[in-house]
Amino acid sequence: MTPAPSRGHRAPLGPRSGPHAGGRGSLETDRERRPFPPAEPPELRGLVTGIVPVHNEASVLESVLDAIESQDRPVDELVVVLDRCTDRSETIARSRQCITQLVDYGNTASSVMAGVRRSRHDLLVLFDGNTLVPARYVGELLRVLGDRTADVVEWHGGMMALRKTALERFGGFSSRYLWTLEYFLRVRELGGTVVRLNGDHVRLKPSPLARSLRYGLDYADLAERYGLPPYFRVGTKSGWAPDLAALAGAVVGHARHGRLLASMASLSAYYRGGPPDRRSQTTLWSPR
């Protein structure tokens, strides 16, 4: 199905309006108040676009945008991509100093790619529409991206930093539910470097269990393609209920491709001495 074309709206520059006006400065004010330290590498002095994919996040979006505007290193441009939102998410986003973009994908990765196409800058920092990040988030991602030979720096899942040149070299994000893991594995397979920070964050809303089931289906495919363990340890990713749903999805995924018995038989080989973390498969360097 060909996605419907998106239409963008750029909020007028100037002080933020809305019920939270005056609580925090605008991005421009914050940038003037907290300039870059002169000793930073040249890469970090480039302009940065932040991208936030959103689907019906009105109950938490104010808090998420507050955290973004409170960054020690503010982004220079913020694109909020509103995908099939039927709540007040659009109203909330338009009250902030950001670019709002309406799309009709029903897919997170496709929404992120729409934001990439709308962005004006080479440095990209991705946020999550229902997750809080600490004030050092942007600065830490850019520091590692500049200090290390990294193509992608992952904070956690879909929260990461990369350059547009990485998307040109390795291709864009796929439309899989598990698009982040697929991308990290693809980058590594093509000779790139992915750095995992495993940074702290607070998820404000749990993902639907149906989405976790889809994660498992995708994981079964990726495990076969990239030689990952056929399953992962339940209770170490997103919590017991989501992980059980994802595990069920992985079982179904292996079964529908005739690999169920083989996947079960390989468990002892993979998990002898303790199950590995599937995400470590993409980690080539970690500062922690």
VEXTIVEX-862613 format. One line per field, with one value per residue (C-alpha): residue in one letter; x, y, z. Coordinates in Angstrom, 3 decimals. Layout:
BEGIN
res = [a:...]
east = [X:...]
north = [Y:...]
up = [Z:...]
***
This chain:
BEGIN
res = [m:t:p:a:p:s:r:g:h:r:a:p:l:g:p:r:s:g:p:h:a:g:g:r:g:s:l:e:t:d:r:e:r:r:p:f:p:p:a:e:p:p:e:l:r:g:l:v:t:g:i:v:p:v:h:n:e:a:s:v:l:e:s:v:l:d:a:i:e:s:q:d:r:p:v:d:e:l:v:v:v:l:d:r:c:t:d:r:s:e:t:i:a:r:s:r:q:c:i:t:q:l:v:d:y:g:n:t:a:s:s:v:m:a:g:v:r:r:s:r:h:d:l:l:v:l:f:d:g:n:t:l:v:p:a:r:y:v:g:e:l:l:r:v:l:g:d:r:t:a:d:v:v:e:w:h:g:g:m:m:a:l:r:k:t:a:l:e:r:f:g:g:f:s:s:r:y:l:w:t:l:e:y:f:l:r:v:r:e:l:g:g:t:v:v:r:l:n:g:d:h:v:r:l:k:p:s:p:l:a:r:s:l:r:y:g:l:d:y:a:d:l:a:e:r:y:g:l:p:p:y:f:r:v:g:t:k:s:g:w:a:p:d:l:a:a:l:a:g:a:v:v:g:h:a:r:h:g:r:l:l:a:s:m:a:s:l:s:a:y:y:r:g:g:p:p:d:r:r:s:q:t:t:l:w:s:p:r]
east = [0.000:1.417:1.514:-0.547:1.492:2.404:1.751:3.912:3.273:5.887:4.877:5.701:8.935:8.887:7.767:5.869:2.153:-0.335:-1.067:2.582:3.934:6.378:7.292:10.349:12.268:12.022:14.654:16.320:16.456:17.916:20.498:21.608:21.752:23.758:26.237:28.504:31.813:34.530:36.612:34.062:35.032:33.897:31.255:29.369:29.146:26.948:23.235:21.021:17.491:15.470:12.710:9.784:7.399:3.976:0.790:-1.905:0.446:-1.610:-1.540:2.272:3.379:3.634:6.122:8.089:8.403:9.347:12.221:13.344:13.289:15.254:18.258:21.694:22.442:19.135:18.407:18.379:15.234:12.515:10.226:7.193:5.706:2.050:0.981:-2.788:-3.340:-6.979:-6.363:-4.942:-1.377:-1.460:-2.824:-0.119:2.666:1.492:1.624:5.394:8.223:8.605:7.737:4.655:4.159:1.011:1.402:-0.805:1.476:0.525:4.221:6.896:9.881:8.026:7.154:10.800:11.848:9.252:10.894:14.310:13.103:11.635:14.788:17.270:20.390:22.811:22.978:19.854:18.743:15.696:13.331:10.412:6.931:6.179:9.600:11.431:15.174:17.627:18.953:22.310:20.684:21.445:24.876:25.984:24.824:26.647:29.779:30.041:29.150:31.988:34.561:34.285:34.268:30.562:27.885:25.011:24.891:21.985:20.684:17.906:15.853:14.597:16.339:19.628:21.871:23.253:24.114:22.110:25.182:24.677:21.196:22.658:25.357:23.333:19.838:16.837:14.897:12.686:8.960:9.375:8.056:11.554:13.082:15.787:17.369:17.094:18.917:21.689:22.282:22.276:24.811:27.103:26.735:27.722:30.845:29.524:29.835:26.962:27.675:25.254:25.009:22.094:21.127:18.601:15.054:11.508:8.782:5.515:3.171:3.509:3.469:0.374:0.853:-0.120:2.951:5.131:3.746:4.825:8.264:8.567:7.526:10.174:12.771:12.298:13.035:16.056:17.430:17.396:18.875:21.645:22.433:21.055:19.865:16.402:14.862:15.780:15.514:12.015:11.855:14.985:13.639:10.338:8.855:7.309:4.018:5.460:8.362:6.023:3.984:7.169:8.295:4.967:5.474:8.947:7.562:4.897:7.491:9.761:6.802:5.404:8.762:9.170:11.945:10.216:11.887:15.266:14.905:14.013:16.926:19.397:18.424:20.897:23.749:22.939:22.119:24.835:26.554:23.737:21.546:23.152:21.505:20.324:21.046:24.723:24.967:25.056:27.441:30.971:31.967:30.335:31.580:29.767]
north = [0.000:3.352:5.664:8.783:11.908:13.886:17.524:19.658:22.690:24.928:26.722:30.435:31.377:33.236:32.510:29.298:29.634:27.428:26.495:25.814:29.055:30.758:27.551:27.046:29.082:28.383:26.282:29.471:30.960:27.768:27.645:31.190:30.481:27.262:27.667:24.812:24.521:25.694:22.537:20.218:18.404:20.042:17.359:18.452:22.044:21.006:21.712:18.952:17.873:16.036:13.702:12.499:9.881:10.181:8.126:9.173:10.255:13.215:11.949:12.090:14.337:17.514:15.798:14.330:17.717:19.371:16.889:17.606:21.371:20.941:19.288:20.571:20.616:21.589:20.453:23.171:21.892:19.598:17.631:16.000:13.421:12.760:9.384:8.773:10.686:10.925:12.571:15.986:15.144:17.525:20.395:19.873:19.714:22.848:24.793:24.269:25.711:22.780:21.536:19.326:16.810:14.752:11.283:8.242:5.241:3.401:2.538:4.030:3.564:5.059:8.054:8.474:8.351:11.034:13.188:12.508:13.690:16.815:17.619:20.278:19.122:16.209:15.267:13.414:12.601:10.359:10.546:8.348:9.834:8.241:8.128:10.632:11.065:12.848:16.341:14.961:12.748:14.795:15.915:12.405:10.906:13.577:13.271:9.551:10.025:12.539:10.863:7.368:5.912:5.194:5.154:4.860:5.532:3.781:5.095:2.534:0.988:3.681:6.474:7.087:9.484:9.156:11.180:11.274:9.870:6.653:6.306:6.897:4.278:1.546:2.347:3.704:2.114:-0.832:-0.954:-3.874:-3.534:-4.464:-1.893:-0.811:-4.244:-4.905:-1.663:-2.268:-5.763:-4.481:-1.770:-4.321:-6.749:-4.006:-3.136:-0.268:0.397:0.575:1.862:0.916:3.170:1.454:4.877:5.562:6.504:6.394:4.892:6.633:4.205:0.456:-0.818:-2.805:-6.563:-6.969:-4.939:-7.157:-10.155:-8.507:-7.916:-11.654:-12.468:-10.096:-11.447:-14.991:-13.774:-11.742:-14.604:-16.869:-14.263:-12.968:-16.060:-14.749:-16.957:-18.258:-16.846:-14.356:-14.373:-13.429:-10.624:-8.765:-6.586:-4.827:-6.704:-10.125:-9.614:-7.913:-10.371:-13.359:-11.918:-11.422:-14.956:-16.291:-14.305:-15.792:-19.316:-18.623:-17.048:-20.091:-22.440:-20.741:-21.139:-24.774:-23.996:-24.647:-27.972:-26.728:-23.559:-25.560:-27.937:-25.078:-23.526:-25.542:-24.585:-20.877:-20.689:-22.947:-20.798:-18.223:-16.682:-13.888:-10.542:-10.391:-6.648:-7.260:-8.748:-5.206:-3.718:-3.080:-0.677:0.504:3.191:1.662]
up = [0.000:-0.971:2.075:1.914:1.329:4.385:4.971:7.192:9.320:10.827:13.979:14.021:15.705:18.953:22.502:23.023:23.436:25.241:28.821:29.577:28.155:30.472:32.293:30.121:27.559:23.870:22.122:20.868:24.371:25.800:23.037:23.795:27.499:27.105:24.204:23.117:25.001:22.584:23.143:21.553:18.331:15.077:14.501:17.582:16.414:13.498:13.563:14.907:14.050:16.684:15.466:17.583:16.132:17.800:17.722:20.202:22.985:24.277:27.861:28.013:25.141:27.247:29.559:26.660:24.935:28.235:28.580:25.024:25.573:28.827:27.184:28.164:24.449:22.790:19.270:16.613:14.953:16.288:13.967:15.590:13.217:14.022:12.638:12.554:15.781:16.864:20.240:21.215:20.186:17.223:19.329:21.932:19.358:17.548:20.820:20.931:18.895:16.543:13.086:12.993:10.233:9.651:8.116:7.583:7.936:11.100:11.420:13.676:11.378:8.413:10.584:11.553:7.901:7.109:9.770:8.250:4.854:6.456:8.433:7.320:9.184:8.838:12.526:13.665:17.206:17.574:20.536:21.578:21.847:25.211:26.871:29.077:28.634:30.953:30.239:29.071:26.392:23.269:24.433:25.391:22.100:20.106:22.240:21.546:17.886:17.600:19.848:18.386:14.907:15.126:12.482:14.960:18.707:20.421:23.717:23.986:21.192:18.832:20.750:18.977:17.079:13.572:10.520:7.310:5.616:7.609:6.134:2.685:3.235:4.948:3.715:5.578:8.403:7.461:8.198:10.623:14.143:15.308:12.965:15.372:15.816:12.082:11.346:13.874:12.494:8.919:9.762:11.366:8.461:6.007:7.985:10.084:13.802:16.277:19.779:22.535:25.591:27.377:28.727:31.439:30.462:31.784:29.631:30.446:28.694:28.150:24.592:23.577:23.932:20.280:19.370:21.544:19.677:16.434:17.923:18.480:14.925:13.602:16.005:14.716:11.188:12.271:14.374:11.341:9.008:11.272:13.349:16.648:19.511:18.539:21.726:24.452:28.208:29.349:31.919:30.798:27.962:28.624:31.577:32.026:30.199:27.077:26.972:27.202:24.339:22.320:23.146:21.906:18.718:18.256:18.697:16.072:13.799:13.934:13.504:10.419:8.686:9.752:12.221:15.542:16.397:15.243:17.310:20.410:19.862:19.618:22.952:25.006:22.678:22.846:26.535:27.953:30.569:30.626:27.944:25.961:25.526:21.917:21.806:22.572:19.090:17.760:20.308:19.052:21.792:24.982:27.383:30.360]
***
